[in-house]
Each structure stands twice: as structure tokens, then as C-alpha cells.
Amino acid sequence: MQMQMQMQTPAIRASPTTGSRRPLFGLKGRRRRESGRRERGGTTPGATNPNEETVQLSLSLVDSIESIGKEAWDACAGTSNPLNGFTFLDALERSKSACVTSGWAPQHLAVKVEGGATVAVAPLYLKGHPYGEFVFDSQFGAFWEDNLPDRPYYPKLISAVPFTPCTCSKLLVNAVELASTGMSEQELVAAVVNTIGTLPRRMGISSVHVNFIPDDEVELFAERGFIKRANLQYHWTNEEYASFDNFLAGLKQRRRKTIRQERKRVNGSLDVRRLTGDRLKSPALWDRFYEYYENTIDAYYSQAYLTRDFFDRISETMADNILLVAAYESSTDPDDVPIAAALNFVGEDCLYGRNWGCRADVDFGGLHMELCYYQAIEFAIERSLARVEAGAQGEETKLPRGYLPTPTYSAHVFDQIDVDGILQRHKSTEPEQTLASVSNDDVVNIASDEGDFDLSA
């Protein structure tokens, strides 16, 4: 099987290679010809079986997910995680949240079998800045610029869900279509990883970064020359709890008391609602949420990556995969608007917490815990979801509330081999040190020392 490559590159690129097309691999795949009769006998070793034909694959980079199409993309992505599905990524592009002018120029990868069927895709973006990634590579950029001052670090290529620190596969395969090629999924994924590793040289850019890779896939990148990095998030895991009180029963008495007091203060004075489906299709609701989203951005001196149009699009196209936890001052006024809200996306086995905000005059301490953490846990228990991923950072607030340390991984490859050596020698060891400090035994010690969890119960 042979793969060829074609790239469509946006204006953000400094060294365009639009229209280039070259063979990449000598991998051979064969599929059986349709035949009305069965050939008798076998074949001589090394000879071509007349009942088989060579299948050729082509690999392209395209500048919009629309160029691949919803049916083809979702046949590869599946339905387990809405955040790497077509609808979410398309909303980012159509709303101008992820686009050339925002520094996130789509360059999605598509692998097709001859005849047009798509067998694999990957979300890829050409980045003009380091923002909105949640995997901080300032060390990489600094070492690059110190050692290659005549070559800019940006643009770089990144495989990620924009503005979304969720772990999920980035190389998405349509197993049904792939089966017709005679090529295994392992062979295809390895070939695509090898190809991604060549993109810095082919595109004239510094590097490629693949963020938030599942732990059972990261070694595939490391074995092919990528630098592996590790970091931490804090996730809540559902141990088949029957209720929120059942979850609380596993905590130390002091922690149980604190959580119940926090929840009572909020639910005793406000009406907390979980909105999903048709209850989300209100422009006034999203006007208010966007105001609160911007309040949070301003409070942390950050940048509003998402446009107002993005929220209209997702409320119309994927409302059943959205959970908006909102707090209201009145439980009786149907025209009331919330004073705070937390946005989540519902997968098949996980609740993904994303954005939160509140009215500027609201004391959000306990309210934030209720809407973002406790309501998420309660919802996951009711829906029998396996876990809650509540976004990046937040050790101080998440760990005491049942969100335990979970390693996350990324992989990085650079154009120049000498730069690889520099980065390997000097890259920050902080992520590995952080992981070392939260081994399984240490998690038990943390729980015992701080009085948060009684894991031995």
C-alpha cells in the first residue's frame, strides 16, 4: 500500500507547499477482488494473487473540517466524546473561534483510500501563538529561539481540540472502511504518526505537538521520535456510587461536613437547575452566559477565545450533549436569568467541564464549587458516567472535593535533530516530578494527611 500527501495551507504559513504531492510509504495492502468463482490452488511465495489488488492511500491536509464532511469525520471519531466530533469542531470554525485570524488555522489530516472513502482523520491546527492549548511549551520555544534565532518558533502545528484540555484520541480511524484495504489499524496509525513526524520539514515550520493523548497511545509517538511529556489534571472517578451521599460516605467526617455546609449555603438561597436539550435554546440565556464567561476571562487576565456565535451554534446543533448548570435567584419567575452557570459536555462515559462564569457582583466561592464540582459529580452518578474531567489546574479546590490526580500526556517533534538533543537535555522536569509526587501510595498519604479521604475504608 502506498500513501501520497497533499497539503492546502492557509495564509498564516511562511513556506507554502500547496499542491505538493509525493509518495510517503511503501506499505503494501491488498484486498480480495470480487469474483464469481474461487481460484484453485495457491500462489507462489512473493507472487501476486490474481484475486487480490493493491490499494493505495492518500494523505491530505485540508483547511476546513467541512472539506472532510460530517459523515466521513464522525465515522472515524465515533460518538463517545462530543468534543472531537464534527459538530463541535465545525462550530469552532464557523463561529471564527478557531480560524486563521484567531491564530488557530485548521489543517486537518484526512487519509483516503483510492475511490474516495475516508479511513482516518486527525484535528490539526497551524498555531501562530501559544495560547489556548493547556500544554505549556514555553521552554521549547525559548530553547528553539536561543539556538536557531534565524528561524521563528511560530507557526507550529498542533493536534488538539482547541481551548479544550480533554484527553482523547487524535488519530481517529474508520475501522469499517479500513478493513477493506487489508491494512491493520496498527499499521495505519503507525504510518500516520511517521508522516506527522515529517510535517515540520515538509511545511517549513518548527514543530508538531500532539496534546492530551490517551496513555495507551503515547508510546506509539515516543517510539517514532517524539518527545513525551507528562502533566497532571484532577478527575473524579465513579466507583459505582448509588448517590452523592454514597460518595460522601467515603470521605473523612470533616470533609463530609464541609461539603454539606457548602452545598446547603448555595441550595438554601438559590435555585440550581440543570439545563439540557430544548431548555438551552434561548438566546437570552446564552447572552447572559457569555457575559459571565467574559467576566471570568477578565478576572484572570485571560483571552476570550470563544465568540458569542459559538454558543448559539452548539445550542442548536448539539444541545443533547450539553449540560448547563445554572443558579437562579428565583424559583418561580419563568423569565428569570441565571446569576451564574457552568458549561459541561456529556460523553458516553464522561462529563467534560469546560467554562464557568457569574454576575460581577456575586461572591462566587461556594457557588463555583456547587455548579462546577458537586453538581457534576451528582449528574455523573445519576447517568452512570465513569468520570468527570473538570478541566486543567485547580489542585487546591479539586483535590479536597474528590477529584484525584490523573496523568495526562503530550508528544512533540521538531524539525532539527540537534534541537531535539537540546530539548531532551534541558526540557523542564517539573511534570515528571509532579507525577512522581502523586504515585498511588502518595495519593493515599495525601488523603490521610489532609483528612480528605478515607481510602482504606
N, C-alpha and C positions, 0 to 999 in steps of 0.2 A: 504494500500500500504506500502510495506517495502522497505527501501533503505539500500544497503550494500556499503561498501567502500573498495577500493583497491588503493594502492599507489606504484608508481615507483619512487624511489628517487635517485638523482644524487650524485656524489662523494662529492659535497660541504657540504652535510649533515653530522652532527656529530652523530646522533642517528637514523640509518636507520630502517625503518619499512617496507621494501619492502616485498610484499606478504601478508601483514596483510589484513584480510578481516573479517568484523564484521557488524552485523545489526546496523543501526543507528536510524531508526524511526519505529513507529507502525502505521503510516498513512495508511489508507485503501482507495484504489481506485478501482473502478470496471468498466469494460467495458462490453457492451452487447455482448453476443455470437451471431455469425451469425447463423440464424435459418431460416428454410423454412416455419415455421408456428409460429403463435403467441400464447403464453400460455394464457389460460383463467384464469380469477380470479386474485387476488392479492397475496401478500405474508404476512406472519405473521410478525409483528414487531420483528426485531432482527434476523429473519431467512435469509438464503442465497437465493437469487433469482436464480433459475436454469438457467435463461437466461443471468446471469452475471458471470464474472470470475475475480478473484483477479489479479491485475497487480503489478509486482514487479519492482522497480527501483534500479539500482546500480550506485554508485558514485565512480569515479576513478580519481586519479591524474596521469598524464602521462608526460613524459619528452620531448615531442616534439609536436608541433601543427600538424605535419604530421601524428602522430598517430591517430588523430581525423579525419583529412581529410578535404579538401576544401569544398566539398558538404555539409557535416554534419555541419561544423563550420558556413559557410555562411547562411545556412538555419536557424540558430539561430541568427546570427548577423544582417542579413538583408543587405541593400545596402545604408542606409542613411549616414553612416560615414565610409570612407575607412580605417581609422586608427585603428579600432577594427575588421577589416575584415581579412580573412585568408591570402590574398596576402601580405599585409603589414607586418603582424606579422611573416609570413613564411620567408619573405625576411630578417627580422632582425635575425632570427635563422640561415638561410642558409649562410648568409654573416658573421657569427660569431660576429655580433654586440651584440646580446643578447644570451649568452651561458654561460656554466659553467665557462670558463676561464675569461670571462669579468665580472663575479660576478652577472650575471642575468641568473640563471639556470631555464629553463622552467619547470613548474609543473602545467600544465593546468588542469582545472577541467572539467570533462565530466560526464553528467548524462544520463544514457541509460535506456530505457525500455527493459524488457526481450524480446529477439528476436533481439536486436541489434540497434534499432532506437535511435538516439541521440535526447534528448528533451531539453537539456540545456548545455551550456559551459560557462567558465569564464577564462580569461587570468590570470595566476598566475605565479609568479617567486620567486625562493628562492634567496634572496639577501645576498651577503657577504660584502656589504658596503652601505653607504647612498647616493651614487652619482646617478645622472640621474633621480631623482624622482620628483623634483619640489614641494614636500611637505616635509618641513624640520622638521625632528623629533629628532634633537639633544638633546632637553630637555628630550624626552622619553628615549633615550639611556643613557644619563647621570644619570637620576634617577634610571634606571634599574641597571646600574653598581655600583652605590653608595649603593644600598640596597640589591643587590644579586651579590656580587663581584665574587662568585664562579661559576656563570653561565654567559656565554657570551651573549651579546645582539644579535650578529650576529652568524649564519644566521637568518634572519627573512623572512617571506613570504609576498609578496606584490601583490595585484591585480591592475594592471595598464597597460597602453600602454607604453612600455619602452621609455624613453627620450622624452616623449610627454605629455605636460600638458593640455590635452583636456578633457573636461567634456563629459562623455558618460556612458551608462550603462555598467557595468562589468558583470552582470548576464544576459546572453543572452539566450532567450528561443525560441524554435521552437514551435509556437502555434499550428501548424497543427498536428504535431506528439503528442504533449501533449494532445490534445483533445481526442485522442483515449484511454487515460488512465483513464478518468473520474476524473482527478485531475485538479483543477483550477491553473492558473498561480500564483495567490497569495499564494496558499498552497505550491506549488513547490518552489517558491523563498524564502518563509519563512523557509522552511525545509533546503534549501541550505545555507542560511545565518546562521542558527543554526549550521549546520555542519562545516562551515568555522570557526565559533567561537570555535570549539573543536580542530582545527588543531594544535595550539601551543602545547597542551598536547599530542596529538596523535603523533606528529612528533618530539617532544623533542626540540622545538625551543621557542624563547621568545615571538613571537607576529605575528599578521597578520594585514596588513594595506591595506585598500581599498581606493584608491586615485581618486579624481575628479569624485565624484558621483553626478548624477543629483539631484537637490534639492527636487524633488518629491519622491526620493528613500532613502535619507539619514536617515530619521526617522525609516525606517524598520530596519536598522542596530542599531540605538540608542536604539530602543525598545528591542533589543536582547543582550544588554550588551556591545555594542561597545561604545567607547568614540568618540563623534562627535567633529570635528574641522572645523573651517571656516577660509577662507582667501579671498583674492581679486585677480581678474585679471581685465584687461581693454579690453572690447569688443566694437565693433562698431555694431550698430543695424540699419537695413534698414527700414526706415519709409516710404516705398513705394516711394522712390525718383525716379524721372524721369531721372535724370542726376547728374553728380558730381556738376555742378553749382547749381542745385536744392538743393543739400545737403549744399553747401556753403551758400545758402541764409538764412539758419537757424542760421548762426554764426554772432557774432558781427563783425562790419566793420573792426576793427583792425585785428581780426583773419583771416577774409577772405583775407585781403591784404597780410598778412604774408604767408599764404598758397599759394596764387597765385604767389608770388615772389619766394618762394622755388621751386615751380614746374617749373617756367619759367627758372630759372638758370640751372636746370638739363636738361629739354627737349630742351632748346635752344642750348645746346652744345653737347648733346649725343643722340643716337638713342635708345630709350627704347622699348623693344619688349616683348610681352607675348607669351611664347612658351608652347605648349601643344601637346599631341598626337605624331604623327610621327616626329615632329620637335625636339623632345627630344632625338631621337635615334642616338646620336652622341657621341662616346667615348671621342672625343676631348673636347666636351662641358663639360662633367662630370669630365674629368681630371682637367679642369680649375676650375670648381665649387668646387671640393674637395680641391684644393689648397687654394681657398678663404675661404672655411669652416675651414680649419686648421689655416688660418690667424686670423679668429675671435676667435678660441679657444686659440691661443697663446696670443692674445691681452687681453683676460680676464683671463689668467692663469687657464684655464679650462682643460677639458679632451676630446679628440676626441672619442666619444662613437661609432660613425658610421664608418664602414670600407668603403674603396673605392668600394668594391664589392657590398655593399648595393645599391649604386646609379645605378650601371649597372642593377641590378635585378629589381628595381622599374621602371626604364625607359623602360624595356622590358615587364613588366607584368601589369603595371597599369598607363601607360602614359596618358590615357584619364582622370585620376583622379589627374593629376599633373599640376600645373601652375608654370612655372619658369619665373619670371620677370627678364629680363637681360638688362643691359646697355652696349651699344657698342659705340666705338669712331667713327666708320664709318658706314654709312647707305648704302654703295654701295658694299663693299667687301664681297662676299658670304663666304669666308673662314675666316672672322674675328672672333675673340673670344671675349666674353664679358670682361669688366673690373670689373663688379660687378653683383651679382644676388641674388634673394630671392626665396626660395623654399616654395611653398604652396601646400596643398592638397584640392581637391574640393569634398565636400559632396553634398548631395541633397539639403540642405538648409543652408550650412555654408562653408566658406572658412577658412581653418586652416593654419595660417602662422607658418612655422617651422624654417628653417635655412637661414642664410644670410652670405654673405662674399664679399670681394672686393680685388682688387690688393693691394699689400702692400703700394704702393706709392700714393694711391688715398685718397683724402680728402673726407671721406665718410659721413659727417654730413647730408647735404641736400640730398645726394644720397640715404642714408638709409631711410629717410622719404618718398621719392618718391617711391622706389621699395617696401618697406615693408608695408607702410600705405596707401598712396594715390592711388597707382595702385590697391591695394587690394580692397579699397572702390569702385573704379571705376568698377572693374571687378564684384564685388558683385551686384552693381546696374544693370549692363548690363545683368547679369544672373538671376536677381531677387532672389538672395540669401538673407536669412533673417538676417545673421550676419557675422561678421569677428572676429575670435578669433586669435589674433596676438601673442599668447604665454604668458609666465609669465613675471611679473615685468614690468618696463617701465612707471611708473606713469608720470614722468616728460615729456616724449616725447609723450605718447599716449593720455593723458587727454586733452591737448590743441588741439589735432587733431581729436577729436570726438569720441575717444574710452573711454567709460564711465565705472565707477566701477561696477563690477559684482561679487557677492559672489560665491566662489567655496567651495566644502565640501569634507571631507575625514572622514573615520571611522577606529578605531583602537581597537584591543582587545589583551589582554596579558594573559600569562599562569597562573600567580599567582594572586589570588584575593586581597592579601594585596598590591601588586604592583599597582593594579587598584586604590586602595584608595589613595596611594601616588601620583599617576599621576593625579588623579582627583583634589586633593588638590593643587598641585604645578604646573600643566601644565601652560604654558605661556598663558596669557590673551591677548596678542598682537593682534591675529587675530580678536577676538571679539571686541576689542577696535577700530581696524581699520574699521570693519564693522559698528560699532556704529557711526563713524565719517562720514560715507557716506550714511546716510539714504536718502530717496527721497528728503526731504526738503533740506538736506545739499548739494546734487548734484546741485540743483537749485542755492543755495548760492555760491557754488564754481564757477559755470558758471558766475554768476553775478559779483562776486568779482574780478575774474581774467579777465573778459571781453571776455571769450571764446565763450560762447553760449548764445543765446537769447532764452531761453526755453519758455518764455512767449509769444513769437511772434506767 
